[in-house]
Amino acid sequence: MTIKPREKVTDGDDDPVESMLKKAGCLDLHYKVQECINTTRDWRKCQGEVNDFKECIMRHKQENGSKK
């Protein structure tokens, strides 16, 4: 199996995950989860943020006809 090297993106978005989250409208919620985990050092204390993020992703998947 050959693994392709990661391609550089020239539009300023270096991270394909961040690009996907931005298109889904969930990037701010992703940042809130990261900030909470960084502040509390305990992901279990961030369940509100995690659930908001999860709901955003699920809405996006449903709107785009994705089954997963």
C-alpha positions in Angstrom: 0.0 0.0 0.0 1.4 3.4 -1.0 0.7 6.4 1.2 0.5 9.7 -0.6 2.3 12.7 1.0 0.0 15.4 2.3 -0.6 18.0 -0.3 -0.1 21.7 0.5 -3.2 23.8 0.1 -2.6 27.3 -1.2 -5.9 28.9 -0.1 -4.7 29.4 3.5 -6.4 26.3 4.9 -3.6 24.0 5.7 -5.8 21.5 7.7 -8.3 19.5 5.6 -10.3 18.7 8.8 -10.7 22.4 9.6 -11.7 23.0 6.0 -14.4 20.3 6.3 -15.6 21.7 9.6 -15.8 25.2 8.2 -17.9 24.0 5.3 -20.2 22.2 7.8 -20.6 25.3 9.9 -19.2 23.5 13.0 -15.7 25.0 13.2 -16.5 27.4 16.0 -18.0 24.6 18.1 -14.8 22.5 17.4 -12.8 25.4 18.8 -15.0 25.6 21.9 -14.4 21.9 22.6 -10.7 22.4 22.2 -10.7 25.4 24.4 -12.7 23.7 27.1 -10.4 20.7 27.1 -7.4 22.9 27.2 -8.8 25.0 30.1 -10.2 22.1 32.3 -7.6 19.4 31.3 -10.6 17.0 31.5 -12.7 16.2 28.5 -15.4 14.8 30.8 -16.1 18.4 32.0 -16.8 19.5 28.4 -19.8 17.3 27.6 -22.0 20.3 26.8 -19.5 21.5 24.2 -18.9 18.0 22.9 -22.7 17.4 22.5 -23.2 20.7 20.7 -20.4 19.9 18.3 -21.8 16.3 17.8 -25.3 17.7 17.0 -23.8 20.2 14.5 -22.0 17.4 12.7 -25.1 15.2 12.7 -27.2 18.0 11.3 -24.7 18.6 8.5 -24.7 14.9 7.6 -28.5 14.7 7.5 -28.7 17.8 5.4 -26.3 16.3 2.9 -27.9 12.9 2.8 -25.1 11.0 4.4 -26.1 7.8 6.2 -23.2 7.7 8.7 
